[in-house]
Amino acid sequence: MGKLTVKELEPLSGEDNGKKLREDGGLIGIVRQGTGGISVYFNWRYRAEGKVKQTFVGAWPKMSLAAIRSKRDKFKHELANGSDPSERRKASRLKAKADQLDEIEKQKARLVEHETRQARQTVRNLFDRWFQVDVIRRKDKGAEVKRMFEKDVLPTLGTLAVEDVRKGDVTKVVDALLARNVPRMAKMIFSLMRQMFRFAAERDIIETDPTASIRKSKIGGPDTERERVLSEAEILLVDAPNSQRL
């Protein structure tokens, strides 16, 4: 059989599509007509474990004949040292497939997690519902409550899932107001947050009101007033002097 030469390969045409070419050392080339012209795909045929096997070593003219033979010789050396190139390639394909399946499962898990997060109500979602059902019925259509929540509550709690809100999250809002030296405003916003979370608890949106264990009297000093819904006039009255200090 001898060795194939470039001069033998260059004249190949579409009429030779599917033709097999052989060379000493177990190289077998198959002629293929493609959109880019003629290519010859070479496999190395060998015997291992009592079986005849073959593995791909390269395609001419993308690879030179010398490079194809060099790769064949590399595989021969590996086989002599106990590494079957065909089995190694098969294992590599199986690993690639397993990695692909693993990545698909990870993507599915990420999608489920994203959809779960999307399905969970945030504090902003709760506020919007509370506002439309309850607050908007007030004389000022809830404008002042909305202003206060947009300024002091939602920037801190808005993106949290309602069921994830803890006492510490509520006190974080209150403490920020106390740090600004507006204790009356802190009490009022706390009362409004308590109304909103009780609204959620009454509708089974949450099981536990995160404000339930917080004593209003501990916010900015003693407060002997009973817990009740603030009127629009009270909200405006409490807010007016403090707004000048914000």
MARLOVO-323571 format. One record per residue (C-alpha): residue in one letter; x negated, y, z negated; residue number from 1. Coordinates in nm, 3 decimals. Each point is the difference from the previous one (the first is absolute). Last residue first. Layout:
// MARLOVO-323571
atom code: A, X: X, Y: Y, Z: Z, pos: NUM
...
// end
This chain:
// MARLOVO-323571
atom code: L, X: 3.611, Y: 6.513, Z: -5.754, pos: 246
atom code: R, X: 0.045, Y: 0.275, Z: -0.264, pos: 245
atom code: Q, X: 0.279, Y: 0.186, Z: 0.176, pos: 244
atom code: S, X: 0.176, Y: -0.329, Z: 0.056, pos: 243
atom code: N, X: 0.008, Y: -0.050, Z: -0.375, pos: 242
atom code: P, X: 0.236, Y: 0.291, Z: -0.067, pos: 241
atom code: A, X: 0.248, Y: -0.114, Z: 0.267, pos: 240
atom code: D, X: -0.021, Y: -0.377, Z: -0.044, pos: 239
atom code: V, X: 0.181, Y: -0.029, Z: -0.329, pos: 238
atom code: L, X: 0.285, Y: 0.229, Z: 0.106, pos: 237
atom code: L, X: 0.020, Y: -0.150, Z: 0.349, pos: 236
atom code: I, X: 0.022, Y: -0.352, Z: -0.138, pos: 235
atom code: E, X: 0.245, Y: 0.105, Z: -0.267, pos: 234
atom code: A, X: 0.226, Y: 0.173, Z: 0.254, pos: 233
atom code: E, X: -0.007, Y: -0.306, Z: 0.226, pos: 232
atom code: S, X: 0.109, Y: -0.218, Z: -0.292, pos: 231
atom code: L, X: -0.232, Y: -0.247, Z: -0.167, pos: 230
atom code: V, X: 0.128, Y: -0.352, Z: -0.051, pos: 229
atom code: R, X: -0.026, Y: -0.103, Z: -0.363, pos: 228
atom code: E, X: -0.246, Y: -0.108, Z: -0.269, pos: 227
atom code: R, X: 0.082, Y: 0.168, Z: -0.329, pos: 226
atom code: E, X: -0.178, Y: 0.320, Z: -0.093, pos: 225
atom code: T, X: -0.229, Y: -0.019, Z: -0.302, pos: 224
atom code: D, X: -0.322, Y: 0.042, Z: 0.196, pos: 223
atom code: P, X: -0.331, Y: -0.023, Z: -0.181, pos: 222
atom code: G, X: -0.324, Y: 0.088, Z: 0.183, pos: 221
atom code: G, X: -0.123, Y: 0.004, Z: 0.361, pos: 220
atom code: I, X: 0.125, Y: -0.349, Z: 0.077, pos: 219
atom code: K, X: 0.028, Y: -0.206, Z: -0.318, pos: 218
atom code: S, X: 0.366, Y: 0.097, Z: -0.045, pos: 217
atom code: K, X: 0.072, Y: -0.159, Z: 0.338, pos: 216
atom code: R, X: -0.088, Y: -0.339, Z: -0.142, pos: 215
atom code: I, X: -0.135, Y: -0.234, Z: 0.267, pos: 214
atom code: S, X: 0.115, Y: -0.363, Z: -0.031, pos: 213
atom code: A, X: 0.278, Y: 0.030, Z: 0.258, pos: 212
atom code: T, X: -0.198, Y: 0.201, Z: 0.256, pos: 211
atom code: P, X: -0.114, Y: -0.307, Z: 0.197, pos: 210
atom code: D, X: 0.367, Y: -0.113, Z: 0.034, pos: 209
atom code: T, X: -0.010, Y: -0.380, Z: 0.023, pos: 208
atom code: E, X: 0.167, Y: -0.234, Z: 0.247, pos: 207
atom code: I, X: -0.035, Y: 0.222, Z: 0.304, pos: 206
atom code: I, X: 0.224, Y: 0.050, Z: 0.305, pos: 205
atom code: D, X: 0.273, Y: -0.169, Z: -0.205, pos: 204
atom code: R, X: 0.241, Y: 0.291, Z: 0.062, pos: 203
atom code: E, X: 0.017, Y: 0.115, Z: -0.362, pos: 202
atom code: A, X: -0.379, Y: -0.033, Z: -0.020, pos: 201
atom code: A, X: -0.049, Y: 0.234, Z: 0.295, pos: 200
atom code: F, X: 0.231, Y: 0.268, Z: -0.144, pos: 199
atom code: R, X: -0.185, Y: -0.042, Z: -0.330, pos: 198
atom code: F, X: -0.320, Y: 0.068, Z: 0.195, pos: 197
atom code: M, X: 0.144, Y: 0.320, Z: 0.149, pos: 196
atom code: Q, X: 0.142, Y: 0.129, Z: -0.329, pos: 195
atom code: R, X: -0.334, Y: -0.071, Z: -0.174, pos: 194
atom code: M, X: -0.182, Y: 0.191, Z: 0.274, pos: 193
atom code: L, X: 0.236, Y: 0.294, Z: -0.059, pos: 192
atom code: S, X: -0.060, Y: -0.004, Z: -0.374, pos: 191
atom code: F, X: -0.380, Y: -0.015, Z: 0.060, pos: 190
atom code: I, X: 0.032, Y: 0.296, Z: 0.235, pos: 189
atom code: M, X: 0.179, Y: 0.196, Z: -0.274, pos: 188
atom code: K, X: -0.243, Y: -0.091, Z: -0.274, pos: 187
atom code: A, X: -0.302, Y: 0.089, Z: 0.215, pos: 186
atom code: M, X: 0.164, Y: 0.330, Z: 0.102, pos: 185
atom code: R, X: 0.046, Y: 0.086, Z: -0.367, pos: 184
atom code: P, X: -0.363, Y: -0.097, Z: -0.065, pos: 183
atom code: V, X: -0.146, Y: 0.230, Z: 0.272, pos: 182
atom code: N, X: -0.363, Y: 0.032, Z: -0.112, pos: 181
atom code: R, X: -0.151, Y: -0.116, Z: 0.330, pos: 180
atom code: A, X: -0.145, Y: -0.298, Z: -0.187, pos: 179
atom code: L, X: 0.353, Y: -0.072, Z: -0.122, pos: 178
atom code: L, X: 0.111, Y: -0.021, Z: 0.362, pos: 177
atom code: A, X: -0.279, Y: -0.244, Z: 0.091, pos: 176
atom code: D, X: 0.082, Y: -0.199, Z: -0.313, pos: 175
atom code: V, X: 0.362, Y: -0.044, Z: 0.112, pos: 174
atom code: V, X: -0.095, Y: -0.140, Z: 0.342, pos: 173
atom code: K, X: -0.256, Y: -0.235, Z: -0.153, pos: 172
atom code: T, X: 0.256, Y: -0.090, Z: -0.267, pos: 171
atom code: V, X: 0.220, Y: -0.150, Z: 0.270, pos: 170
atom code: D, X: -0.281, Y: -0.206, Z: 0.150, pos: 169
atom code: G, X: -0.106, Y: -0.119, Z: -0.344, pos: 168
atom code: K, X: 0.351, Y: -0.122, Z: -0.074, pos: 167
atom code: R, X: -0.020, Y: -0.229, Z: 0.300, pos: 166
atom code: V, X: 0.118, Y: 0.026, Z: 0.359, pos: 165
atom code: D, X: -0.049, Y: -0.328, Z: 0.188, pos: 164
atom code: E, X: 0.373, Y: -0.073, Z: 0.040, pos: 163
atom code: V, X: 0.047, Y: 0.334, Z: 0.179, pos: 162
atom code: A, X: -0.277, Y: -0.070, Z: 0.251, pos: 161
atom code: L, X: -0.245, Y: 0.289, Z: -0.021, pos: 160
atom code: T, X: -0.020, Y: 0.243, Z: 0.293, pos: 159
atom code: G, X: 0.190, Y: 0.284, Z: -0.170, pos: 158
atom code: L, X: -0.155, Y: -0.024, Z: -0.346, pos: 157
atom code: T, X: -0.270, Y: 0.270, Z: -0.004, pos: 156
atom code: P, X: 0.098, Y: 0.230, Z: 0.289, pos: 155
atom code: L, X: 0.363, Y: -0.093, Z: -0.075, pos: 154
atom code: V, X: 0.010, Y: 0.141, Z: -0.353, pos: 153
atom code: D, X: -0.131, Y: 0.357, Z: -0.028, pos: 152
atom code: K, X: 0.066, Y: 0.199, Z: 0.316, pos: 151
atom code: E, X: 0.248, Y: -0.210, Z: 0.198, pos: 150
atom code: F, X: 0.173, Y: -0.097, Z: -0.324, pos: 149
atom code: M, X: 0.032, Y: 0.361, Z: -0.114, pos: 148
atom code: R, X: 0.131, Y: 0.124, Z: 0.335, pos: 147
atom code: K, X: 0.249, Y: -0.286, Z: 0.028, pos: 146
atom code: V, X: 0.135, Y: 0.072, Z: -0.348, pos: 145
atom code: E, X: 0.036, Y: 0.368, Z: 0.093, pos: 144
atom code: A, X: 0.183, Y: -0.073, Z: 0.327, pos: 143
atom code: G, X: 0.238, Y: -0.256, Z: -0.149, pos: 142
atom code: K, X: 0.300, Y: 0.127, Z: 0.197, pos: 141
atom code: D, X: -0.017, Y: 0.323, Z: -0.208, pos: 140
atom code: K, X: 0.332, Y: -0.090, Z: -0.163, pos: 139
atom code: R, X: -0.094, Y: -0.362, Z: -0.067, pos: 138
atom code: R, X: 0.138, Y: -0.273, Z: 0.225, pos: 137
atom code: I, X: -0.338, Y: -0.033, Z: 0.175, pos: 136
atom code: V, X: -0.148, Y: -0.149, Z: -0.316, pos: 135
atom code: D, X: 0.215, Y: -0.313, Z: -0.013, pos: 134
atom code: V, X: 0.034, Y: -0.218, Z: 0.309, pos: 133
atom code: Q, X: -0.221, Y: 0.187, Z: 0.249, pos: 132
atom code: F, X: -0.267, Y: 0.094, Z: -0.257, pos: 131
atom code: W, X: -0.004, Y: -0.342, Z: -0.161, pos: 130
atom code: R, X: -0.047, Y: -0.159, Z: 0.344, pos: 129
atom code: D, X: -0.277, Y: 0.243, Z: 0.100, pos: 128
atom code: F, X: -0.167, Y: -0.037, Z: -0.341, pos: 127
atom code: L, X: 0.005, Y: -0.379, Z: 0.031, pos: 126
atom code: N, X: -0.159, Y: 0.012, Z: 0.346, pos: 125
atom code: R, X: -0.261, Y: 0.242, Z: -0.138, pos: 124
atom code: V, X: -0.063, Y: -0.239, Z: -0.291, pos: 123
atom code: T, X: -0.069, Y: -0.271, Z: 0.257, pos: 122
atom code: Q, X: 0.239, Y: -0.278, Z: 0.087, pos: 121
atom code: R, X: -0.161, Y: -0.326, Z: 0.099, pos: 120
atom code: A, X: 0.081, Y: -0.117, Z: 0.353, pos: 119
atom code: Q, X: -0.303, Y: 0.176, Z: 0.152, pos: 118
atom code: R, X: -0.229, Y: -0.164, Z: -0.253, pos: 117
atom code: T, X: 0.146, Y: -0.340, Z: 0.085, pos: 116
atom code: E, X: -0.037, Y: 0.073, Z: 0.371, pos: 115
atom code: H, X: -0.366, Y: 0.091, Z: -0.053, pos: 114
atom code: E, X: -0.064, Y: -0.313, Z: -0.207, pos: 113
atom code: V, X: 0.172, Y: -0.214, Z: 0.262, pos: 112
atom code: L, X: -0.211, Y: 0.163, Z: 0.273, pos: 111
atom code: R, X: -0.321, Y: -0.047, Z: -0.200, pos: 110
atom code: A, X: 0.088, Y: -0.366, Z: -0.053, pos: 109
atom code: K, X: 0.069, Y: -0.043, Z: 0.371, pos: 108
atom code: Q, X: -0.331, Y: 0.167, Z: 0.084, pos: 107
atom code: K, X: -0.179, Y: -0.232, Z: -0.244, pos: 106
atom code: E, X: 0.171, Y: -0.301, Z: 0.156, pos: 105
atom code: I, X: -0.107, Y: 0.117, Z: 0.348, pos: 104
atom code: E, X: -0.356, Y: 0.050, Z: -0.128, pos: 103
atom code: D, X: -0.004, Y: -0.355, Z: -0.138, pos: 102
atom code: L, X: 0.131, Y: -0.132, Z: 0.331, pos: 101
atom code: Q, X: -0.279, Y: 0.182, Z: 0.184, pos: 100
atom code: D, X: -0.261, Y: -0.123, Z: -0.247, pos: 99
atom code: A, X: 0.129, Y: -0.356, Z: 0.045, pos: 98
atom code: K, X: -0.019, Y: 0.040, Z: 0.379, pos: 97
atom code: A, X: -0.353, Y: 0.135, Z: -0.022, pos: 96
atom code: K, X: -0.094, Y: -0.284, Z: -0.234, pos: 95
atom code: L, X: 0.147, Y: -0.256, Z: 0.240, pos: 94
atom code: R, X: -0.188, Y: 0.158, Z: 0.292, pos: 93
atom code: S, X: -0.326, Y: -0.006, Z: -0.199, pos: 92
atom code: A, X: 0.057, Y: -0.362, Z: -0.098, pos: 91
atom code: K, X: 0.049, Y: -0.089, Z: 0.368, pos: 90
atom code: R, X: -0.317, Y: 0.190, Z: 0.089, pos: 89
atom code: R, X: -0.192, Y: -0.187, Z: -0.268, pos: 88
atom code: E, X: 0.142, Y: -0.331, Z: 0.120, pos: 87
atom code: S, X: -0.112, Y: 0.077, Z: 0.355, pos: 86
atom code: P, X: -0.338, Y: 0.128, Z: -0.112, pos: 85
atom code: D, X: -0.075, Y: -0.319, Z: -0.202, pos: 84
atom code: S, X: -0.253, Y: 0.090, Z: -0.267, pos: 83
atom code: G, X: -0.219, Y: -0.294, Z: -0.102, pos: 82
atom code: N, X: -0.346, Y: 0.135, Z: 0.078, pos: 81
atom code: A, X: -0.009, Y: -0.158, Z: 0.346, pos: 80
atom code: L, X: 0.337, Y: 0.165, Z: 0.064, pos: 79
atom code: E, X: -0.145, Y: 0.339, Z: -0.089, pos: 78
atom code: H, X: -0.290, Y: -0.050, Z: 0.242, pos: 77
atom code: K, X: 0.235, Y: -0.104, Z: 0.279, pos: 76
atom code: F, X: 0.222, Y: 0.304, Z: -0.073, pos: 75
atom code: K, X: -0.302, Y: 0.229, Z: 0.037, pos: 74
atom code: D, X: -0.089, Y: -0.176, Z: 0.328, pos: 73
atom code: R, X: 0.350, Y: 0.067, Z: 0.135, pos: 72
atom code: K, X: -0.032, Y: 0.366, Z: -0.106, pos: 71
atom code: S, X: -0.331, Y: 0.024, Z: 0.185, pos: 70
atom code: R, X: 0.154, Y: -0.165, Z: 0.305, pos: 69
atom code: I, X: 0.276, Y: 0.261, Z: 0.009, pos: 68
atom code: A, X: -0.253, Y: 0.280, Z: -0.048, pos: 67
atom code: A, X: -0.210, Y: -0.129, Z: 0.291, pos: 66
atom code: L, X: 0.309, Y: -0.033, Z: 0.221, pos: 65
atom code: S, X: 0.074, Y: 0.365, Z: -0.068, pos: 64
atom code: M, X: 0.307, Y: 0.094, Z: -0.197, pos: 63
atom code: K, X: 0.287, Y: 0.207, Z: 0.141, pos: 62
atom code: P, X: -0.088, Y: -0.160, Z: 0.336, pos: 61
atom code: W, X: 0.048, Y: -0.279, Z: -0.115, pos: 60
atom code: A, X: 0.201, Y: -0.115, Z: -0.301, pos: 59
atom code: G, X: -0.126, Y: -0.131, Z: -0.332, pos: 58
atom code: V, X: -0.072, Y: -0.297, Z: -0.228, pos: 57
atom code: F, X: 0.340, Y: -0.168, Z: -0.046, pos: 56
atom code: T, X: -0.007, Y: -0.328, Z: -0.189, pos: 55
atom code: Q, X: 0.023, Y: -0.362, Z: 0.106, pos: 54
atom code: K, X: 0.045, Y: -0.336, Z: -0.162, pos: 53
atom code: V, X: -0.064, Y: -0.363, Z: 0.088, pos: 52
atom code: K, X: 0.049, Y: -0.215, Z: -0.308, pos: 51
atom code: G, X: -0.223, Y: -0.244, Z: -0.191, pos: 50
atom code: E, X: -0.049, Y: 0.243, Z: -0.286, pos: 49
atom code: A, X: -0.141, Y: 0.253, Z: 0.247, pos: 48
atom code: R, X: -0.049, Y: -0.008, Z: 0.377, pos: 47
atom code: Y, X: -0.048, Y: 0.309, Z: 0.212, pos: 46
atom code: R, X: 0.171, Y: 0.216, Z: 0.264, pos: 45
atom code: W, X: -0.100, Y: 0.366, Z: 0.008, pos: 44
atom code: N, X: 0.270, Y: 0.216, Z: 0.153, pos: 43
atom code: F, X: -0.050, Y: 0.269, Z: 0.263, pos: 42
atom code: Y, X: 0.261, Y: 0.236, Z: 0.144, pos: 41
atom code: V, X: -0.084, Y: 0.120, Z: 0.352, pos: 40
atom code: S, X: 0.150, Y: 0.333, Z: 0.096, pos: 39
atom code: I, X: 0.126, Y: 0.130, Z: 0.334, pos: 38
atom code: G, X: 0.158, Y: 0.344, Z: 0.038, pos: 37
atom code: G, X: 0.125, Y: 0.259, Z: -0.245, pos: 36
atom code: T, X: 0.364, Y: -0.105, Z: 0.031, pos: 35
atom code: G, X: -0.107, Y: -0.358, Z: -0.058, pos: 34
atom code: Q, X: -0.095, Y: -0.304, Z: 0.212, pos: 33
atom code: R, X: -0.146, Y: -0.273, Z: -0.218, pos: 32
atom code: V, X: -0.282, Y: -0.242, Z: 0.076, pos: 31
atom code: I, X: -0.062, Y: -0.264, Z: -0.266, pos: 30
atom code: G, X: -0.357, Y: -0.059, Z: -0.120, pos: 29
atom code: I, X: -0.131, Y: -0.316, Z: -0.169, pos: 28
atom code: L, X: -0.329, Y: 0.007, Z: -0.190, pos: 27
atom code: G, X: -0.107, Y: -0.337, Z: -0.140, pos: 26
atom code: G, X: -0.376, Y: 0.042, Z: 0.015, pos: 25
atom code: D, X: -0.032, Y: -0.018, Z: 0.378, pos: 24
atom code: E, X: 0.254, Y: 0.211, Z: 0.186, pos: 23
atom code: R, X: 0.355, Y: -0.047, Z: 0.121, pos: 22
atom code: L, X: 0.245, Y: 0.214, Z: 0.193, pos: 21
atom code: K, X: 0.374, Y: -0.061, Z: -0.008, pos: 20
atom code: K, X: 0.235, Y: 0.168, Z: 0.252, pos: 19
atom code: G, X: 0.319, Y: 0.149, Z: -0.143, pos: 18
atom code: N, X: -0.003, Y: 0.302, Z: 0.235, pos: 17
atom code: D, X: -0.246, Y: -0.071, Z: 0.284, pos: 16
atom code: E, X: 0.229, Y: 0.152, Z: 0.265, pos: 15
atom code: G, X: 0.005, Y: 0.316, Z: -0.208, pos: 14
atom code: S, X: -0.366, Y: 0.049, Z: 0.078, pos: 13
atom code: L, X: -0.347, Y: -0.128, Z: -0.099, pos: 12
atom code: P, X: -0.284, Y: 0.153, Z: 0.205, pos: 11
atom code: E, X: -0.172, Y: 0.141, Z: -0.315, pos: 10
atom code: L, X: -0.015, Y: -0.332, Z: -0.185, pos: 9
atom code: E, X: -0.253, Y: -0.187, Z: 0.210, pos: 8
atom code: K, X: -0.233, Y: 0.299, Z: 0.027, pos: 7
atom code: V, X: 0.032, Y: 0.045, Z: -0.379, pos: 6
atom code: T, X: -0.152, Y: -0.345, Z: -0.041, pos: 5
atom code: L, X: 0.125, Y: -0.327, Z: -0.147, pos: 4
atom code: K, X: -0.257, Y: -0.234, Z: -0.141, pos: 3
atom code: G, X: -0.065, Y: -0.360, Z: 0.103, pos: 2
atom code: M, X: 0.284, Y: -0.237, Z: 0.076, pos: 1
// end
